[in-house]
Every structure is written in structure tokens, then in C-alpha cells.
Amino acid sequence: MDESSLQKREQKPYAEPEMRASDVDRDRIAEILRDALAEGRLTHEEHSERIDAAYAAKTIGELEPLVRDLPVRGATAAPRPAPVEEPPSTASENLIAVFGGSTRKGRWRVGGRTNAFACFGGVEIDLTEAVFEQREITINAVAIFGGVEIKVPENVTLRGNGAGVFGGFDVKTHEAPDPDAPVVIITGLALFGGVEAKPRRGKRLKAWGRGSLEG
């Protein structure tokens, strides 16, 4: 290899734009965006658009523009303002399974309310890798001759308020050690069917829309 070729290789950046992004890369960008939202540098709409783009990005080149106009934490040690509670979102997501199945899992943004309906079918909702952007989340589950299964991270609060009629409405109530941890509330009805919600052992939420969870 001649000297000019060696110099070109040394001048190449470590993370090339076309390099595939990892989950660690996406989480790092999401953390910068959360800080920018808390500091008032981004509006809630801008934050929502960029966080969606971050988790959909496939390469480093797609991630970098999302934080190009934002400071990286550590450059200035300004105190962070106290989090401000937002009004609950009116947006809702509907999962319906009739003589079939419906699943929501992996990395996805959780709205303020999710409605799950299973009739001679099954609905699975897995929140263990989801992005929580507000503190209180309600899932209304109705199972008629069917089943709804809900899994949550073990370090969030889980509460239930539903009924079972010739069926089972089983919510394993759990209070998180952190009083500021997100709260998942399960409501609804099981009629000749079953609704089950429980923490998934070993799965922990590390951060949510306006804070991080320790421990």
C-alpha cells in the first residue's frame, strides 16, 4: 500500500454515514432528544417526529441529522429543570383479534390509551421494549371467548381494575420502587375468556419520555 492510500484511510471518520446503526446508536440519539425536550430546545411535536425517525433509522447517516442542531450532554453542565407533567394524550391504538390474532411488541411508542378486543382470538401486548413517553398508560382489554395477554417491564407500576364473568381477569398488581416510574393501568372485562397482565422477569425499562429509571 502506497503512502497516499494510507493517508486516505487514516482520514476516514470512524463511523461512516453508510454504516448500519445499532440499537445502542439509536438509544444514544433518543437520550439526546429527551434532554433537548426537557430543556425546551424541541417542541413535543418535533421530539415525537425525531424519536420516530431515530428508531426507524437504518444507518449512522440517518441518525446524525436528527441531533445536528442540538448540544451533546456534558459540554455544559447546566442544571436540568424539573419535569413538568403533561395532560394525558387523547391518542389511542386499537388491537382487534376476531377468529385470529393481533400482536404489538418490539420497539414501539406507547400512546396514552390502547384498546384490545379479542373474540375467539388472541391479543398479545408486550411493553418490555416499548418507548414510554408519558407517565400513565391505560390498556382497556376485553376478551370474549378469547384472550388478551399483557407483559410489562418489571420496574414499572402495574395496576388492574376489571372483571371476569365466567372467565379470568388476572392482573398481577405491582408497585415500582421508583415513585416516578411509569404506571400501566389495565381495565376491561373477561367474558368466557381471559385477560392476563404481569411483569416480565429480567426486562427493565431504562428510560422514559422525561426521565431515567435507576436500579
N, C-alpha and C positions, 0 to 999 in steps of 0.2 A: 504493500500500500504506500503510495507516494505521500509527501508532506501535505499537499493541498487537500487530498481526500481526508486525511486525519484531522486537519483543521475544521473541515466542514462537519465532521461527525461530532467534534467537541463543541461546536457552536449550536448544535441542535438542542432544543429545550428537552427537558426530561419527560414532561407529559405532552406528547404531541396531540394536536387537536383531533386527529382521527383515531386516537387510542380509545378502546372501549372503556366506558365508565363502569365502575364497580358500585356496589351498594354503599361502601364506605365513602366514595366520592359524592354520591347523591345525598347521603346523610350530612356530610360536611357542608354542602351548599344549603341544605334545608336549615341547618343551625344558623348560618349567616343570615338567612332570610328571616328566621324567627327573631333574631336580635334586632334586625332592621325594623321589623314590625313593632317590637316593644319600644324602640327608641323613636318611633314616629317618622322614620325615613321612608316607609312604604305604607300606602293605604291598605285596608283589608282586601280590597279588590285586586290591587297589584300583587299583594302577598299570595292570594289564592291562585292567581294566574301563574306566578313564577313557581310556586310549590308544585303545581300540576306539571309544569314543563320540566322541572328538575327530576321528578320521579318517572317521567316518560323519556328522558334523555338517554341516548344510547352511547354517545361519545363525550370525551372531555370537551371537545369544541362546542358542543351544545350546552354544556353546563356553564362555561366561563362567562358568556354574555349576561347570564342571569344575575351575577354579582359584580359585574364590571364597575358599576357606579356606586358600590357600597364599600364601606371600610371593613377590613378584616379585624375581628376581635383581637385585642392585645396591642394594637397600635396606639390606642389611647385608653386609659383606664378610667373613663368617666363612669360614675355610678349609674346603674340601671334604674329606671323609675319603677315604682310598684305596679304590679299588673292591675289593669282596670277590667272589671267584669263587663262583658258584653251581653246584650239581650239575646236570648236563645234564638237560634236560626229557625225560620219557618220552613226551610227546605226539608223535603223528606224523600226517602227512597223506598220503593215498593218491590218486594221479592215475593213472587207468586208461584206456587207449585200445585198443579191440579193433574192428578194421574201422572206425575213426573217429579222432577227435582229442580231446585234452584240453589245456587251456591254463591256466596260472597266471601272471598278470602284473599290472602296475599297482602300486598301494599296498596291500600285504597284510603281515600279521605272519607271520614265518617261525618255525616250530617247530624243535625240536632235530633232528627227522628227517623227511624226506619220501621216500616210496616212489613211484617212477614205473615203470609197466609198459606197454609198447607191443607189441601183437601185430597185425600187418597194419594198423597205425595209427601215429599220431604224438603225442608229448607234448612240449609246449613249457613250459619253466620260465624265467621272466625275473625275476631278483632285483635288477635295476638300480634299481627304485623301492620295493623292499620295506623293511619295518621290521625291522631285526635287533635282537633283544632278548637274545641270548646270543652268546658269542664263537665257539663251534664249532657248525657246522651240517653234517649228513651227508645227502646225497642218494643213495639207492640206486636205480640206474637199470638196468632190464632191458629189452632190446629184442630181440624175436624176429620176424624178418621185418617189422620196423618201425623207428622211430627215436625217440630222445629227444634234444632239444636244450636246453642249459642256458646261460644268459647271466648273468654276474655283473658287479658294478661293477669298474672297473679298479684300484681301490685296496684290494681285499681279497685275502687269500691264497687261491689255488686249488690244490688237490692232488687227485690221482687214484689209485685203486687198483682196477683192474678188468681184465677180459679180453675179448678179441674172438675168437670162433670162427666162421670163415667170415664175419666181419663186422669192424667197426671200433670200437674203444673209444679215442676221441681226446680226451684232456683236456690242454689247454694249461696246464701247471703254471706257476704264477706266485706269487712271494713279494712281499707288500706291503712297502714301505719302513718302514711303522709296525709295530713288533713287537707292538703291542697290537691291531692290526686284526683283525676277524673272519676266521675260517678256514672255507672251504667245502670239504668233502671229498666227492668223487664216487666211489662204489663201484658194483659191479654186473657185468653181463655183456651182451655184444652177440653174438647168435647169428643169423647170416644177416640182420643188421641193423646199426644204428649208434647209438652214444652219443657225443655231442659236447658239450664244455663249454669255454667260453672267456670271457675278459674282453671287455666291450663298450666299445670306444674312446669316450672322451668322457663316459661315465657313471660318476659317482663317488658313493660313499656318504659323506654329510657327517657323520652321527652314528649311533650305535647305542645299545642299551639303557643302557649305563653310561658312555659317553664320547663324545668327538667326534674326528673324524679331520681332521687338518690336511693342507694341501698340495693 
